[in-house]
């Protein structure tokens, strides 16, 4: 990963976590004992912050920095090529989307992130359904999670369980339930959505352009998919 991409990814992560806690840049800076300008520079992706600085800011939100790995770019491209050969139905079955939607019942939500991109024809990897939920419905969501035997992702232990399931609690909005895994983006109001149909079923999804603006990971996968598509067309 280039320095620019790493700085952008760190900035997006910090904005997301700060926003999910309804903290202003100044409030977070005060909690972390740093300047508001330092928080702003990191969120803009101006430069890669020192590990000490980012850990200091994350600690103020009861978070910690973890080290992970992901496939090399060549392996990501191979996965994109593989998904391009599958039908939309095969891709949706792979993440159990319809089963999860049926179990969510009348809980108001729209599909977002890579899931929304997949439903709009982008063959990008999706590991679990992703939904947007209103904070006003957080209590209803908690009731649903408890009924579904939900366990929340614990970033400290890198596994599910050991933390409260309520979305108001600090931490990543990702759960494992008896119906499958689920990731949620909590927001004040549901984002604008469009209807997409596959077979006899319709889905409310965030438009692709909005996905690219709000989800850096999905945006990067979409960019790689388009680059691969252009390369294949040029080679043909």
C-alpha positions in Angstrom: 0.0 0.0 0.0 1.3 3.4 -1.0 1.8 6.2 1.6 -1.0 8.2 0.1 -3.5 5.2 0.3 -2.4 4.4 3.9 -2.9 8.0 5.0 -6.3 8.1 3.3 -7.4 4.8 4.9 -6.3 6.0 8.4 -8.1 9.3 7.9 -11.4 7.6 6.8 -11.2 5.2 9.8 -10.7 8.1 12.2 -13.6 10.1 10.7 -15.9 7.0 10.8 -15.1 6.2 14.5 -15.3 9.8 15.6 -18.6 10.3 13.8 -20.2 7.1 15.2 -19.6 8.6 18.7 -20.9 12.0 17.8 -17.6 13.7 18.7 -16.4 16.9 17.1 -12.8 17.1 16.1 -12.2 19.5 19.0 -13.9 17.2 21.6 -11.8 14.2 20.4 -8.6 16.4 20.5 -9.3 17.4 24.1 -10.0 13.8 25.1 -6.7 12.7 23.5 -4.6 15.6 24.7 -3.7 16.7 21.1 -4.6 19.7 19.0 -7.7 19.9 16.8 -5.4 20.7 13.9 -3.6 17.3 14.4 -7.0 15.5 14.2 -8.0 17.5 11.2 -4.7 16.7 9.4 -5.1 13.0 10.0 -8.7 12.9 8.8 -7.8 14.8 5.6 -5.1 12.2 4.9 -2.4 14.9 4.6 0.2 12.5 6.0 0.7 9.3 7.8 0.5 10.0 11.6 3.0 8.4 14.0 1.9 5.2 15.7 2.1 7.0 19.0 -0.2 9.7 17.9 -2.8 7.5 16.3 -2.8 5.1 19.3 -3.2 8.2 21.6 -6.3 9.3 19.6 -7.8 5.8 19.4 -7.3 5.2 23.1 -9.4 8.3 23.8 -12.3 6.4 22.0 -11.6 3.1 23.9 -10.1 1.7 20.7 -6.7 0.2 20.0 -4.6 -0.2 16.9 -4.3 -3.7 15.5 -2.1 -5.2 12.8 -3.7 -7.3 10.0 -2.9 -8.7 6.6 -4.9 -9.0 3.4 -4.2 -10.6 0.0 -1.6 -9.1 -2.3 -3.1 -7.0 -5.2 -2.7 -9.9 -7.6 -4.8 -12.1 -5.4 -7.5 -9.4 -5.1 -7.5 -9.1 -8.9 -7.8 -12.9 -9.3 -10.8 -12.8 -6.8 -12.5 -10.0 -8.8 -12.0 -12.0 -12.0 -13.5 -15.1 -10.4 -16.6 -13.2 -9.1 -17.1 -11.7 -12.6 -17.8 -15.2 -13.9 -20.6 -15.8 -11.3 -24.2 -14.8 -11.7 -25.7 -12.2 -9.3 -27.8 -15.0 -7.7 -24.6 -17.0 -6.9 -23.0 -14.0 -5.4 -26.0 -13.2 -3.2 -26.4 -16.8 -2.1 -22.8 -16.8 -1.0 -23.5 -14.2 1.8 -26.9 -15.4 2.7 -28.5 -12.0 1.9 -32.1 -13.0 1.4 -32.1 -15.1 4.6 -30.8 -12.2 6.6 -33.3 -9.7 5.1 -36.2 -12.1 5.9 -35.0 -12.4 9.5 -34.7 -8.6 9.9 -38.4 -8.3 9.3 -39.9 -4.8 9.6 -36.7 -3.2 11.0 -36.1 -0.1 8.8 -32.8 -0.3 6.9 -31.2 0.0 3.5 -28.4 -2.0 2.1 -25.1 -0.2 1.8 -21.3 -0.7 1.3 -20.0 -3.5 -0.9 -23.4 -5.3 -0.6 -25.2 -2.3 -2.3 -22.4 -2.3 -5.0 -22.8 -6.1 -5.5 -26.6 -5.7 -6.0 -25.9 -3.0 -8.6 -23.8 -5.3 -10.7 -20.3 -4.8 -9.3 -18.6 -8.2 -8.8 -16.6 -7.3 -5.8 -16.0 -9.4 -2.7 -18.6 -9.2 0.1 -18.1 -11.1 3.3 -21.4 -10.4 4.9 -24.6 -8.3 4.4 -24.1 -4.6 5.2 -27.0 -2.4 6.2 -27.6 1.3 7.2 -29.7 1.8 10.3 -31.0 4.9 12.1 -29.7 5.6 15.6 -33.4 6.1 16.5 -33.9 2.3 15.8 -30.9 1.2 17.9 -33.0 -0.1 20.7 -35.2 -2.2 18.3 -32.0 -3.5 16.7 -30.6 -4.5 20.1 -33.8 -6.4 20.8 -33.4 -8.2 17.4 -29.8 -9.0 18.1 -30.6 -10.5 21.5 -33.4 -12.6 19.9 -30.9 -13.7 17.2 -28.3 -14.7 19.8 -26.0 -12.0 18.5 -22.4 -11.7 19.4 -20.5 -8.5 18.7 -17.0 -8.3 17.1 -14.4 -7.7 19.8 -11.5 -5.9 18.2 -9.3 -6.4 21.3 -9.6 -10.2 21.1 -10.1 -10.4 17.3 -13.1 -12.6 17.7 -16.8 -12.4 18.4 -18.1 -12.2 21.9 -17.2 -10.7 25.3 -18.7 -7.2 24.6 -22.2 -5.8 24.8 -24.2 -6.1 21.6 -25.8 -2.7 21.8 -24.8 -0.5 18.8 -24.4 2.5 21.3 -21.5 0.7 22.9 -18.0 1.6 21.5 -16.6 -0.7 18.9 -17.0 -2.0 15.4 -20.6 -2.4 14.2 -20.3 -6.1 13.3 -22.2 -9.0 14.7 -22.5 -12.8 14.3 -26.1 -14.1 14.7 -27.8 -17.4 14.3 -28.9 -16.1 10.9 -25.3 -15.3 9.8 -22.9 -12.4 10.1 -24.0 -8.8 9.7 -22.3 -5.4 9.5 -24.3 -2.1 10.2 -23.6 1.6 9.6 -25.5 3.7 12.1 -26.7 7.1 11.0 -29.1 9.8 12.0 -31.3 9.3 9.0 -31.4 6.5 6.4 -29.4 7.5 3.3 -31.2 8.1 0.0 -31.8 4.8 -1.7 -33.0 3.3 -4.9 -34.8 0.0 -5.7 -32.9 -2.8 -7.4 -34.7 -6.0 -8.5 -33.2 -9.4 -8.9 -35.6 -12.1 -10.0 -38.8 -11.8 -8.0 -37.2 -9.8 -5.2 -36.5 -6.0 -4.8 -33.9 -4.4 -2.6 -33.5 -0.9 -1.2 -29.8 0.0 -1.8 -27.6 3.1 -1.5 -26.7 4.3 -5.0 -23.3 3.3 -6.3 -22.0 6.9 -6.4 -22.9 7.3 -2.7 -21.1 4.0 -1.8 -18.0 5.3 -3.4 -18.1 8.5 -1.4 -18.8 6.9 2.0 -17.0 3.5 1.9 -13.3 3.7 1.1 -12.8 -0.1 1.0 -15.7 -0.6 -1.4 -14.5 2.4 -3.5 -11.1 0.8 -3.9 -12.5 -2.5 -4.9 -14.8 -0.8 -7.5 -11.8 1.1 -8.9 -9.8 -2.2 -9.2 -12.8 -3.8 -10.9 -13.2 -1.0 -13.5 -9.4 -1.1 -14.1 -9.6 -4.9 -14.7 -12.6 -4.4 -17.0 -10.8 -1.8 -19.1 -7.7 -4.0 -19.3 -9.7 -6.9 -20.6 -11.5 -4.7 -23.2 -8.2 -3.3 -24.4 -6.7 -6.8 -24.6 -9.7 -8.0 -26.6 
